[in-house]
Amino acid sequence: GLGFSEERARELIGSRFLANPGFAVSVGGRQITFNDIPDLLSTEEVEVEGYGKVRILHIDTKKADKTTKQHGIAYWVQNRAVGQCKWSRSDYERILDGRTSEAKRFTFIVQADFLNKHNAVLEDWSGFHEDSEPWKKTRETVQDRIRQTIFESGKCDREAKRRAVIERIGTTV
């Protein structure tokens, strides 16, 4: 064995596979849930004007993986994943502006149940109807909120680094 505690195992596995709601993993007979990931930074509700609220869960895996496979935005509608958990081209353009090191750290899970009512989901659940108004509006609202979240978390990191430097060399700068 690798000598992980059960908690650590739950945390590691959870941060890898929770972005797919169809994937249930149990450790020691207990199913892994979001509560097993202390890195789950935040969960918030955001209003998509004219349609309803989406819930955005923000997971920071801290140690950026070498691959962005499990990172990006996962959309769930009625507890079912729509498409893959990834950064789309539109996300790169609107959110990331090439800040891929940040992209490698974050997973966002967006629960947008109302998109089902509006027939925005493709029949095979591989994605959304690109010309669907509710989807376009939802995607833009979500992307703007996520861009803000990433920016704020970067600001905290920068502030922490600055404080560390000042503590190390004093205020002689």
C-alpha positions in Angstrom: 0.0 0.0 0.0 0.9 3.6 -0.4 0.1 4.3 3.2 -2.5 7.0 2.6 -5.0 7.6 5.4 -8.6 7.1 4.4 -9.2 10.9 4.6 -6.3 11.6 2.3 -7.5 8.9 -0.2 -11.0 10.4 -0.2 -9.6 13.8 -0.8 -7.3 12.7 -3.7 -9.9 10.6 -5.4 -12.7 13.2 -4.8 -10.8 16.1 -6.4 -10.1 13.9 -9.4 -13.5 12.4 -10.1 -16.2 14.6 -8.6 -16.6 16.7 -11.7 -18.4 13.8 -13.3 -21.7 13.2 -11.4 -22.2 9.8 -13.1 -19.2 8.5 -11.3 -19.7 7.3 -7.7 -16.6 6.3 -5.7 -16.7 4.8 -2.3 -13.8 4.4 0.2 -14.3 2.3 3.2 -18.0 1.8 2.3 -18.8 5.5 2.3 -19.4 7.4 -0.9 -17.1 10.3 -1.6 -18.8 13.7 -1.7 -17.8 17.4 -2.0 -17.3 17.5 1.7 -14.3 15.2 1.3 -12.4 17.9 -0.5 -11.1 20.6 1.8 -9.8 22.5 -1.2 -13.4 23.1 -2.3 -13.0 26.8 -2.2 -16.4 28.1 -2.6 -19.9 27.6 -3.8 -22.1 30.4 -4.8 -25.3 31.1 -6.6 -25.4 33.5 -9.6 -28.5 34.9 -11.2 -28.7 34.3 -15.0 -31.1 37.2 -15.9 -34.4 36.0 -17.2 -33.7 32.3 -16.6 -32.8 31.5 -13.0 -29.9 30.7 -10.7 -26.9 28.6 -11.4 -24.8 27.2 -8.6 -21.0 27.4 -9.2 -18.7 25.2 -7.2 -15.1 26.2 -7.3 -12.4 23.6 -6.6 -8.7 24.6 -6.4 -6.5 21.6 -6.8 -3.5 23.8 -5.6 -0.9 21.6 -7.1 -1.4 22.2 -10.8 -1.5 19.0 -12.6 0.8 18.4 -15.6 -2.4 18.0 -17.7 -5.6 20.1 -17.8 -7.6 16.9 -18.2 -9.7 17.2 -15.1 -9.7 21.0 -15.0 -12.0 23.6 -16.5 -15.7 24.0 -16.3 -18.1 21.1 -15.9 -21.8 21.8 -16.6 -24.4 19.7 -14.8 -28.1 19.8 -15.6 -30.4 17.8 -13.3 -27.3 16.0 -11.8 -26.1 14.8 -15.2 -22.9 16.0 -16.8 -23.3 17.8 -20.2 -20.2 17.3 -22.3 -16.7 17.1 -20.8 -15.1 18.9 -17.9 -12.7 21.2 -19.8 -11.8 24.7 -20.8 -13.5 25.5 -24.1 -12.2 27.9 -26.7 -14.8 30.4 -25.7 -13.6 30.1 -22.1 -10.0 30.8 -23.2 -11.1 33.9 -25.0 -13.4 35.2 -22.4 -11.8 34.1 -19.1 -8.2 33.0 -19.4 -6.4 35.3 -21.8 -3.7 32.7 -22.0 -3.3 32.4 -18.2 -3.1 28.6 -18.5 -1.2 28.1 -15.2 -4.4 29.3 -13.5 -6.5 27.1 -15.7 -4.5 24.1 -14.6 -5.4 24.7 -11.0 -9.2 25.1 -11.1 -12.3 23.1 -11.7 -15.6 24.8 -11.7 -18.8 22.8 -11.5 -21.8 24.7 -12.8 -25.2 23.3 -11.8 -27.8 24.8 -14.2 -30.9 22.8 -14.0 -33.1 25.3 -15.8 -31.3 24.6 -19.1 -33.2 21.4 -19.4 -36.6 23.2 -19.4 -35.3 25.4 -22.2 -34.2 22.5 -24.4 -30.7 23.9 -24.4 -29.1 20.5 -24.0 -28.2 18.3 -27.0 -30.2 15.1 -27.2 -27.2 12.9 -26.4 -26.0 15.3 -23.6 -22.6 15.8 -25.3 -23.0 19.6 -25.1 -25.5 22.5 -25.6 -27.3 23.9 -28.6 -24.8 26.7 -29.6 -27.6 28.9 -30.9 -29.8 28.5 -27.7 -30.3 31.9 -26.1 -30.6 30.5 -22.5 -27.3 28.7 -23.0 -25.5 31.7 -24.5 -26.7 33.9 -21.6 -25.8 31.3 -19.0 -22.3 30.7 -20.5 -21.5 34.4 -20.5 -22.8 35.0 -17.0 -20.8 32.0 -15.7 -17.7 32.9 -17.6 -17.7 36.5 -16.2 -18.2 35.2 -12.7 -15.4 32.7 -13.1 -13.0 35.3 -14.5 -13.7 37.4 -11.5 -13.1 34.4 -9.1 -9.8 33.6 -10.8 -8.7 37.2 -10.7 -9.5 37.5 -7.0 -7.7 34.3 -6.1 -4.6 35.5 -8.1 -4.8 38.8 -6.1 -4.7 36.9 -2.8 -1.7 34.9 -4.1 0.1 38.0 -5.1 -0.7 39.7 -1.8 0.6 36.7 0.2 3.8 36.7 -1.8 4.3 40.4 -1.2 3.8 40.0 2.5 6.3 37.1 2.6 8.9 39.3 0.9 8.3 42.2 3.3 8.6 39.8 6.3 11.8 38.4 5.0 13.6 41.6 4.1 11.7 44.1 6.3 10.3 47.4 5.1 13.6 48.7 3.7 12.3 48.6 0.1 
